[in-house]
Structure formats: structure tokens, C-alpha cells
Amino acid sequence: MSKLYFRYGAMNCGKSTNLLQVAHNYEERGMRVIILKPKTDTKGGDKVVSRLGVTRRADLLIGAKENVYNTVERYLKDNGNCDCILVDEVQFFKREHIDQLFEIAVLMNIPVICYGLRTDFQMKGFEGSERLLLIAHSIEELKNICACGKKALLNGRKVNGSFVFEGEQVAIDEVNDVKYEALCPKCYMEYKKRYEESKRV
């Protein structure tokens, strides 16, 4: 039986880069992969975009109400079998999408490796990530460092160069004039405190 994997980390820890490297490793050995990403992630359009500048077109873009199991089943019927499914920006998937990815791994016997954030800029969990933390066979952290040199655990959102701690959960960087930065817990709390103090003035 194949497994469902969740590889998570703070912003800029190399999730998409790792995904593209895994795809290359499979293909170098003559095996075939399918790359999925949610339509919610509008950065890069239909491409997986690494911050190192490497891009690759996703094979399937998954809509919010789409059944991933059925979509993959149809794709395999039309294009032949694959050896691995790679999922970028998995945090944007719904709970039912994660259950369907689990079914693909178990029932189709295809390993599914998912990459994404665990929490948003307010330390709240993403729906897809929360479900993966409950049912993934394997969970692995991809590490990054904060500007202060400590291990980054959280994600800060910047608007006009300043950290903010209010707003919609999803705001794609470089699309909505926002930027994200990986932060250690101490730096995160210090920026949050300054933000709250500025709101009181």
C-alpha cells in the first residue's frame, strides 16, 4: 500500500523547490509523476513556481468543489499510469480533497506527496493542512530560519513593508501586493505586540 505524505514548513523553506526536485528524481529514473495544485493558488497561473526561479506546469488544477479522486482517475485513463502524485500549496485544499488524496494513495496504490503551510499569518490552521496532520501516513517538517537566525516556525504577512495581523486568510503574495516572511515565535510575538500597540494609538 502506498502512503499519503505531508511535507510542511514556514514560508520560503523550499517546499516547491523540493517538489520539483522529487519530480526530477522520479523522471530521471524513467518514472512518471502527476503534479496537482489548487486553483485558489493564482501565483504562477497553471505553474508550480519555486523562489529559486524554477517553474513547471502543473498537470491538473483542482477546483474547490472538484473530486480529486475522480479527476485523477479520469486523467490516468486518458494518459496512462503514474508512479507518484505531487501536490503543491496543499493548504488551500478542502478537507474532502485531503480524504480523496488519502483514497488515491490507499486504493490506487500511488504515493501522494503533499507540500504546504501548516498555519497562516494569524497562527490559525489551514483546512487542508489540519486534515493532513490527522490522517497523513508520514509528516515531515522542512526547516527554515528567521532573520534573527533562530528556527522559523510561523508566517508573517507584510503589507507596504509592515507586518499585519488582521485580514483574510488567503492573500496570494505578488498578486495582492502582500509579502510573507518566515519568523521564529519570539520575533512573531514582538511584531504582533508592536502592531497591536500601533492600533491603539
Wavefront OBJ file of the C-alpha trace (Angstrom):
o trace
v 0.000 0.000 0.000
v 1.272 3.466 -0.901
v 1.209 6.370 1.557
v -0.009 9.944 1.864
v 2.858 12.264 2.839
v 2.694 15.803 4.225
v 5.827 17.937 3.992
v 5.224 21.305 5.618
v 7.248 24.333 6.602
v 7.200 28.105 7.047
v 7.350 30.430 4.049
v 10.408 30.171 1.805
v 11.606 26.860 3.247
v 11.830 25.326 -0.228
v 8.576 23.379 -0.469
v 8.016 23.955 -4.193
v 11.736 23.508 -4.882
v 11.636 20.163 -3.072
v 8.556 19.127 -5.057
v 10.276 19.921 -8.360
v 13.407 18.047 -7.260
v 11.335 14.977 -6.369
v 9.640 15.149 -9.787
v 13.065 15.317 -11.441
v 14.330 12.346 -9.407
v 11.383 10.167 -10.456
v 11.647 11.147 -14.112
v 15.396 10.660 -14.187
v 14.698 7.023 -13.328
v 12.167 6.665 -16.140
v 9.116 7.010 -13.885
v 6.129 9.290 -14.314
v 4.646 11.875 -11.953
v 1.468 13.955 -11.924
v 1.613 17.416 -10.375
v -1.518 18.946 -8.834
v -2.199 22.393 -7.444
v -5.366 24.157 -6.269
v -6.974 26.782 -8.479
v -7.013 29.001 -5.364
v -3.257 29.474 -5.773
v -3.221 32.033 -8.564
v 0.500 32.772 -8.241
v 2.186 31.438 -11.343
v -1.103 30.632 -13.054
v -1.008 26.951 -14.039
v 2.643 26.577 -12.973
v 4.429 25.459 -9.825
v 6.782 28.326 -9.026
v 9.939 27.916 -6.965
v 11.501 31.030 -5.432
v 14.774 29.876 -6.979
v 13.263 30.723 -10.363
v 12.447 27.175 -11.474
v 8.920 26.647 -12.803
v 6.929 23.752 -14.192
v 3.409 23.435 -15.471
v 1.001 21.563 -13.204
v -0.795 18.648 -14.846
v -4.063 19.298 -13.027
v -5.585 22.394 -11.397
v -8.148 21.388 -8.790
v -11.265 23.479 -8.181
v -12.870 23.973 -4.764
v -15.808 21.616 -5.494
v -13.901 19.119 -7.608
v -13.479 15.475 -6.621
v -9.734 14.853 -6.784
v -10.114 11.069 -6.842
v -12.418 11.172 -9.880
v -10.254 13.764 -11.660
v -7.083 11.711 -11.197
v -8.896 8.524 -12.222
v -10.012 10.162 -15.488
v -6.549 11.601 -16.106
v -4.913 8.185 -15.672
v -7.453 6.597 -18.000
v -6.583 9.133 -20.699
v -2.833 9.374 -20.123
v -1.677 6.092 -18.582
v -0.455 5.166 -15.134
v 1.887 7.210 -12.937
v 4.340 6.375 -10.175
v 3.778 9.345 -7.860
v 1.427 12.291 -7.354
v 2.913 15.581 -6.119
v 0.681 18.297 -4.664
v 1.760 21.934 -4.323
v 0.151 24.510 -1.961
v -1.922 21.763 -0.359
v -3.053 24.037 2.487
v -5.623 25.553 0.112
v -7.402 22.234 -0.409
v -10.619 21.393 1.415
v -10.946 18.616 3.986
v -12.694 16.371 1.462
v -9.854 16.856 -1.039
v -7.403 15.504 1.525
v -9.645 12.491 2.146
v -9.696 11.903 -1.620
v -5.883 12.107 -1.796
v -5.772 9.550 1.020
v -8.056 7.275 -1.011
v -5.794 7.657 -4.059
v -2.774 6.530 -2.038
v -4.596 3.592 -0.448
v -6.939 2.399 -3.212
v -4.930 3.294 -6.336
v -1.644 2.385 -4.644
v 0.044 5.615 -5.795
v 2.218 7.565 -3.328
v 0.898 11.101 -2.819
v 3.361 13.704 -1.550
v 1.817 16.998 -0.415
v 3.640 20.272 0.229
v 2.227 23.264 2.075
v 1.987 25.578 5.048
v 0.710 24.373 8.393
v -0.582 27.725 9.685
v -1.494 31.134 8.289
v -0.201 34.585 9.282
v -2.507 34.601 12.347
v -1.286 31.199 13.604
v -4.563 29.595 12.505
v -4.577 26.268 10.740
v -5.452 25.838 7.083
v -8.265 23.352 6.442
v -6.210 21.120 4.162
v -3.204 21.101 6.473
v -5.262 20.343 9.568
v -6.743 17.288 7.871
v -3.336 16.122 6.689
v -1.943 16.383 10.218
v -4.680 13.969 11.266
v -4.555 11.348 8.509
v -1.237 11.517 6.608
v 0.862 8.382 6.934
v 4.029 10.464 7.160
v 4.590 14.062 8.318
v 7.886 15.874 7.745
v 8.953 19.432 8.538
v 11.040 21.348 6.001
v 13.066 23.813 8.049
v 13.835 27.489 7.536
v 15.398 30.256 9.610
v 14.126 33.611 10.807
v 16.074 36.814 10.032
v 17.329 36.689 13.644
v 18.947 33.303 12.990
v 16.560 31.150 15.032
v 14.384 28.408 13.581
v 11.373 29.839 11.734
v 8.072 28.315 12.772
v 5.466 30.919 11.806
v 4.486 33.058 8.822
v 4.300 36.854 8.932
v 2.315 38.876 6.396
v 3.635 42.262 5.282
v 1.591 44.981 3.626
v 3.514 48.073 2.458
v 6.569 46.776 4.295
v 4.910 46.401 7.714
v 3.676 43.255 9.426
v -0.106 42.962 9.792
v -2.130 40.538 11.881
v -5.648 41.074 10.521
v -7.245 40.227 7.200
v -8.482 37.366 5.049
v -6.700 34.055 5.441
v -5.826 33.808 1.755
v -3.959 36.661 0.054
v -1.549 35.351 -2.578
v 1.813 37.125 -2.465
v 2.829 39.076 -5.554
v -0.828 39.041 -6.607
v -2.401 41.041 -3.760
v 0.531 43.381 -3.013
v 1.478 41.427 0.083
v 4.668 39.674 1.077
v 5.348 36.908 3.535
v 8.279 36.252 5.824
v 9.184 33.229 7.913
v 9.533 34.152 11.588
v 10.617 32.475 14.804
v 7.984 32.575 17.587
v 9.796 35.339 19.506
v 10.052 37.692 16.520
v 6.461 36.925 15.552
v 5.179 37.882 19.015
v 7.294 41.044 19.103
v 5.957 42.202 15.709
v 2.422 41.351 16.811
v 2.811 43.359 20.014
v 4.058 46.400 18.048
v 1.142 46.040 15.631
v -1.397 45.944 18.447
v 0.222 48.947 20.130
v 0.081 50.923 16.865
v -3.647 50.157 16.529
v -4.268 51.658 19.993
v -2.573 54.958 19.144
l 1 2 3 4 5 6 7 8 9 10 11 12 13 14 15 16 17 18 19 20 21 22 23 24 25 26 27 28 29 30 31 32 33 34 35 36 37 38 39 40 41 42 43 44 45 46 47 48 49 50 51 52 53 54 55 56 57 58 59 60 61 62 63 64 65 66 67 68 69 70 71 72 73 74 75 76 77 78 79 80 81 82 83 84 85 86 87 88 89 90 91 92 93 94 95 96 97 98 99 100 101 102 103 104 105 106 107 108 109 110 111 112 113 114 115 116 117 118 119 120 121 122 123 124 125 126 127 128 129 130 131 132 133 134 135 136 137 138 139 140 141 142 143 144 145 146 147 148 149 150 151 152 153 154 155 156 157 158 159 160 161 162 163 164 165 166 167 168 169 170 171 172 173 174 175 176 177 178 179 180 181 182 183 184 185 186 187 188 189 190 191 192 193 194 195 196 197 198 199 200 201
